[in-house]
């Protein structure tokens, strides 16, 4: 999608430039625009509408300009200049097909007009009409033999179409006027690799080496290509040669690390990675990419991440002010369940970059996970001192107050967040009201909670968290169970594999006395990861009891107890072998 957007933007930009720079000049009685011959009366009308459109555009009255252009087009249906300028507006209106239709007509009427044709070709490529794009570009090459960039466009279209040899031929044509140029060579290398013509890919890189004998970048590239093609010994010889020229090149170290990794020499692999990370000739961003790749491979292979400590220690000693490194280390520590150390690294990261919202969110979320609510409040208030208009931070701070049972402060904080929320951000407003609802419910004010939930759903009817919590609270109170069933069902439709939402749906059926459906959905929730939830295990025990399976109920109640359930009635259920409501 990024490629398509770029093409549309390019078309739009160039069309706008051309329209603003010479639209009135392009039309005259002697215009090159090959429209139909008009009567003198129609000609005057056409001139008026077209020139008035240009005037309206320059005044910023785009709607009026568009209407006037359409009236001009109605008078002269074959005018290329009008079609071209109408295409500009259709692109602004996000109607690329209509723009394309206009540009094709303009290009056919004026085959020698460079801009009409280049824009039509770009839009043809963007919309997947490769054959038309190729036809237009080839025609432009005939009219403009001194514009080498047209061969680049042609190669792009052929490559997109999958006709790699034709793309290579176009690049070869381009090279005749430009010589040995790295971007062209690298494109040809990719195409030869796609054609599985590795020797030709190697030969292209060798051309770069010959042209730049003192630059080992291309030697490293050749070695990497050899390694990728399983010509490991050839790769090693090239790396050795590159090392003789520039032994401290960090990129060479990474390539050699990949060689050692492929050979299974972990010690040599890690040494080369560490050497690259400690290199003074490598920027921090590249080091982070190298380290991320190294860590990803360890995770993929399920290897111990402890070895990363020495790497981070050395890196952070060299680059103590790089917040991205502290954040990455925090991620690794969190994965390794070293959560307090992770929080400490995130604290450093936010101190170094206090206006990075995502850092504060990660820090406060981690602190809340550890149930350190006072620390979360301190962090939340500090975050808001830097970012007072970031409404999402009020949710974090409000949640922290709620977890500490300071409900009035929680609600006040969340309502302050509403004042800092863009009225158009309905999803965030809904989340804030949803959190207010949760807070009121925890404060044992269910009516206020339900009013807040209703408000949340006014702003975002599909707010899945609100749909789930609202229906669960109604189920707990055995209130308006048909509404609870509908809302919970909507949540399950959105995420049918979410065990929490399945549990809520099941509990609504349980409270309705429909134990058969409750059992079905609870079993589904257990099968989809809910077997680690003490509450869900207890619920399944409850439904088993209600369906006459007392032994099964006891088994799941005991499992819930072992999982750390905080249910007040669970021990009594187990002792008496009987279901009790909370």
N, C-alpha and C positions, 0 to 999 in steps of 0.2 A: 504493500500500500504506500510506503514512503516513496517508491519509485514513481508510482502513478501520480501522487500528489506533486512531486517535483515537476513532472511533465506539465500538469495542468497549470502550476504556478508559472513555469517558463512561458507557456502559451499566453497566459493572462498578462504577464509582465510585458512581453514583447508587443502584444496587441495594443496594450495601453500606451506604450511609448510611441508606437507608429501612429495611433489614432490622434494622440495629442500633438504630435510634431507636424503632421502634414495632412490632416484629413481634408481641409478645405482646399489645399493646394492640389491634392490628388484628383479632385473633381473639377473639371472645367469643360468648356465646349470642345477643347482639344485633348480631352483626357485619354490616357492609354487604356482606361477601363472600357472593355469592348461590350457595352450594353446594346440593347436594341435601339434603333433610330426613333427618336421621340418627335412628336409634333412640337412646334414652337411653344404652344400653350403648356403642354405637358413638361417641356424642358424647363420652363420658368417655374412651374410648381415643384418639379424635382429639385431644382437649384435652391429654391426657398426652403423646402423641408430639410434638405441635407445640410445646408449652411446654418440653418436655425438649430438643427440638432447639435452641430459642432459648438455653436454659441452657448446653448443650454448646458452642454457638457463642461465647458470652460467655467461656467457659473456654478458648477457643482450640482446642477439639477438633473440628475441622472435619469430619473423616471421620465421626465419630459423629453430628454434627448432620445431615449429608447423609443418612445411613442412616435416621435418625429421621424426617426430612422425607418420605423416600420411603414409609415405613410410614404416615405420616399421609395421604399422597396416595393410597395404596391403599385407605384407609378411605373418604375423601371424594374421589372422582375428579374432582369438579367445583369444588373449592375454589380460588378465584382467588388468595387470599393464599399458599397453598402453592405453586401454580404459579409465582407471582411470585418467591418465595424460592428455589425450585428453579432458576429461571433464573440466579440469582446464582451458584450452584455450577457450573452447566454452562458459564458463561462462564469461571470460574476453571479449569475442566477443558479449556478451549479447544474447546468443542463448541457453537459459536454457533447451529447449526441447531436443536439440542435446546432451547437457551435461547429461541430465537425461537418455537418451537412452544408452549412454556409461556407466554410473554408474550402470544401471540395469544389463547390460551384465557383468560388472566387479564383481558385487555382486553375480550374479548367478554362475560365474566361480569360485569364491572364497567365499563360504558362511561363512567361519570361519574368514574372514578378517574384523576386526572391522571397520576400516576406510572406506573401500569400502561400507560397508552396512550402516553405520551411515550417510554417505554423500548421499547415494541413498535415504535413508528414509527421510532425511531433505528435499531433493529436491522434493521427491514425495509429501510430505506435502505441500510444497510451491506451487506446481503446481496443487494441488487439488486432487491428486490421493491418497485418504485416505486409501483405501483398501490395496494398495501396500505398503504404509508406515507402516500400522499396521502389515502386513505380515512380512516385513523386520525387524521391531523392535522386534516382538515376536521371530523371529529366532535368533536375536542377544541376547535376554534374555536367550535363551536355551544355546547358546555358552558362554555367559558371565554372569552367575548368580550372580556374585559378583559386578556388576556394577549397583547400584540402580538408577542412573540417567536415565537408559533406561526406567524404569517405569514412570518416569516423562515425557519423550518424548512420551510414549504410551498414557498417560493421556491427554497430549496436543492434540494429534491427535484425540482421541475419542471426546474430548470437541469440537474441531473444526468441527468435523463431526456431532455433535449434539447428540451423544450417551453418555449422561451425566452419566448414571449409570455405564457404562463400565469405564468411566474416573475416577469415584469415586473408583471403584474396583482397578484400577491401583494405585491410590494414597494410598489406604489402604495397598497394597502390598509394596509400597515404605516406608510406615510408619513402617512396620515390621523391617526394617533395620535401620531406622533413628530415630524412636521414635516420640514424639510430637514436631513438628516443625511448627512454625507460618505460613510460606508461603504455606505449604501443607494444613494446616487446613483452611486457608483463601480461598484457591482454592475450597476446598470441600464445604465450606459455600456458595460460589457463585453457585456451581452446585446444591446443595440442594435447594437453593432459586429458581433456574431455574426450578427445578422439582416440585416446590411448596410444598416441604417437610420442612416446616418452623421449626417444632419441632426438626428435625435432624440437621438443621443449628444451632439452639440454643444450642443443645447438644454439637456440635463441639466447639463452642465458650466457653462453660462451661469447656471443657477440658483445654483450654488455661488458664482460670481463676483459675482452680484447680492447674495447673502447675506453675502459677505465681500469687499467692494470694495477693502480695503487689503491683502489677502493675495494676492500675485502667484503663489502656488503653483498656483492654479486657472487663471490666465491662461497659465502655462507649460504646464499640462496641455492646455488648449484648443489652444494652438499645436502641441503634439506630436501631438494628434489630427488637426489639419489637415495636418501634414507627413506623417503616416502615410497620410492619404487623398489624397495628391498635390495638395493645395491649398496649394502652397508659398508663394505670395504672401500668402494669408490668414494662414499661419503666421508669416511674417516681420512682418506688421503687428502681430500679437498680441505677438510677442517685443519689438518696438520699444516698444509701449505698456508692457509689463512693465518694460522697461529705464528708462523715464522715471520709474517709481515706485521701483524698487530696482536701480540699475545694477550694483551689485557682487554681485548674487546669483549664487552659484556654479552653482546648478542651471540658471539661465538661460543661463550661459555654455556649459554642456554641451549644452543644447538648440540654441543657436545654432551650436555646433560641428557638431551633426548636420545642421543645415540646410546649412552650408557644405560638409560632406562629400558630401551628396547632390548639391549643385551642382557638385562637382568642384574646389572651391577648396581645395586641400590646405594652402596657406600659412595661410589664414584659419582653416581647421579646426584645424590644429595650434596656432595661437596661442590660440584659445579653450580648447582642452584644457589648454594650459600655464597659462593664466590661472586656470582652475578649480582646477588642482592646487596653484597657489601661493596660492589664496585662504585667508585666515585664518578665513573663516566656514564652512569645510567640514571635517568630521571626517576623520580619517585613514582610517578604514575605507571611507568613501565615495570618497575619493581613490584608494584602492587598487583599488576596483571600476572606477572610471573609467579608470585606467591599464591595468588588466588588459584591459578591453574594447578600448582603443586598441591595445595590443600584439597582441591576438588578431586584430584586423582587419588589422594589418600582416602578421602571419604568414599569414593567409588569402589575402591579396593577393600574398604572396611579395615584399613590399617590404623595403627595407633597414631593419634594426633599429638602425642606428647613431644615428639621430635620437633614440632613447630615452635615450641617455647624458645629454643636457642635462636632460631631464625628471627622471631619477633624481638627478642631481647637485643640482638645485634642491630637489627634495623631501627628500632626505636631509640637506641643509643645514638645512631647516626642522624636520625630524623625525628627528634622528640616533639617537634611542633606540627607534625603531619597528622591531622585529626582522622583522616581516612584510615591510616594504619592502626590507630587506637580502636577505631570502630570495627575494623576487620578482626583484630585480636579479640575484641569483646565477643564477636560472633563465634569465633573458634572456641573460646572459653565456655560460652553458653552451651554449645553443642557437647562439650566434655563435662557438662554438669558442674563446672566451677563458676557458679552463678554470682557469688560475691565478688570474685575477681573480675568477672565480666562487667558487673555494675561499676566497679572501680575504673575500668578502662573506658566505659561509656561516659563516666563523669569527667574524665580527662578530655574526651572528645567534645563534650558540650562546653567545657570551659574554653577550649581552643576555638570552637565555632558556635557561639551562643545563639546565632540566628538561624541555625539549621533545625527546622521544625522536626524533621524525621528523627534527628538525634534525640531530641527531648522526648518524643513519643516512645522511642525504644527504651530510653533510660527509665522513664516513669512506669512504662509497662513492665519492665524487669523488676523494678522495686515493688510494684503491686503484686507481682507473682510471688515474691518472697514475703508478702504480707507485712511489709514494713511501712505502715500507713503514714506514720509521722514523717518519715523520710520522703515518701511520695508527695506529701503536702508541701514540704520544703522545696522539693524539686519543681513541683507544679507552679508554686508562687514565683520561684526564680525564673522559670521559663516565661511566665507571663510578663515579668518585668522587662524582658527583651522583646517579646512578641505579643503585646497586649491585644492585638486584633486577630489573632489566630484562634477562632472559636473552638476548634477541636481540643485545644489545651484546657478549656473550661470543662470539657467532658472528663478529661483525665483527673483534673483537680476535684471536680465534683464527685467523681467515683471514689477518690481517696477519702474525702470527707464522709461519704456514705458508708464505706467499709469500716471507718472508725466510729460509726453510729452518730456522727454529728450531722443529723439530717437537715436541720435548718440551714447550716452553712452550705451543705451540699446543694440544696434547692436554690439558695441565693446565688451561689456560684454559677449554677447552670442557667439561671435566668439572666445573669450578667452576660453569659456566653451568647444568649439569644440576641442581646443588644449589639453584639459585635459580629453578627452573622449577616452576610449578604442576603437580602430578601429573596434573591433569585436562587440561592442555594437551598432548595427545598429539602434535599436529602439530609443535609447537615442539621437544618432546623428540626426535621423529624427525629434525628438521632438525639438531639438535645431534649426534646419533649419525651422521648422514650426513656432517657436516663432520669428525667424528673419523675416519670411514672414509676420506675423501679425504686427510686428513693422514697417516694411516698408509700409504696407498698411495704418496704422494709420498716418504715416508720409507723406501720399499722394504721395507715390512712387509705384504705382501699378505694373509697369513692374518689378521692383526689387523684389517686393513681390512675383509675380508669378514665377520668376526664383528661388527664395528660396523655394517656395512650391514644384516646380518640383524636386528640389534637395532632399527635404524631402521625396517625394514619391519614389525616386530612392532607398533610403535606406530602406524604409518601405512602400510598396504600400498599405498596409492596415491601415495606420495611420488615425484613424477615425476622430481625431480633425482636421487634415490637410484637409482631404477629405471634411469635412463639411465647414470649413472656406473658403477654396479655392473656392468651388462651390458657396458659398454665395456671396463672393466678385465679382466673375464673373457675377453672377445674378444681383447684384446691378449696375454693369457697363454695363449690357446687352451685355456681351462679351463672345464669344465662349460658347453659351448656351448648345450646344450638349455635350460638355466636362463637363460642370457644371452638367448637368442632369445625366451623367454616374457616376461621382464622388459622387454626392449626393445620387444616388441610391445605390451605394456600401456602403455608411455610414448607410443608412436605413436598408439594408440587415443585417448588423452587429448588429444593435440595433433598431429593428422595433418598439419598444415602447418608444423611446426617443423623447419627444415633440420638442426639439430643432432641431434634425435632420429631423423630419417630416416637421417642419416649413420651413427649408431651401429647402427641396425637393419641397414643395408646391410653394415657392417663385420663384424657377426656372421655374416651369410651368406657374406661373403668368406672368413672364417676357416674356415667349414664347406666351402668349395670350391664353393659355389653361386653362381657368378659371374653367372649370368643374373639372378637376383633381386637380387644386390648392385648390378648395373648399373641395374636398374629403379629401385630406391630412391635410389641416388645421383643419378640423373638428375632424379628428383622433387625431391630436396633442392636441387640446383642451380637448378631452375626456380622454387623457392620462396624464393629469396634467398640460397642458400648459395654463389653464385658469387663472393662477396666473401671467403670463408674459404679461406685457403691450405691448411689441412689437408684440407678437403673436395675442393678441386681436385686435390690430390695423390692422394687416395683414388680419385677418378674416373680419374685417369691409371693408377693401379695396376690397376683392374678392366679398363680398356681393354687394357692389356698382356696381362692374363690371358685376354682373349677374342680375342687375336691382332691387335689394332689398335695396332701399335707407333708409327706416326706420330701417331695420336690421343693415345696415352699421352704422347709427348714434348711435344705441344702443351700438354696440361694440366699436366704437370710443370713446364714453363717458366712457365706462368701462375702456378702456386703459388709458384715462386721469386720472380717479380716482385711477388707479394703479401706478400713478407717472411717466407716459411716458415722456421722454425728447425729443420726436419728435418735430422738429420745425414746421412742416406743420400740425400737428394734430389739433391745435386750428382753423386753417384756414379751414380744411376739415369740421369740425363741424359747423363753422359759415356759410360757403357757401353751405353746404350739397353736397360737390363735392370732388372727389378724386384728389389729387395733388401728383406728384412725389416728393420725398425728394431731 
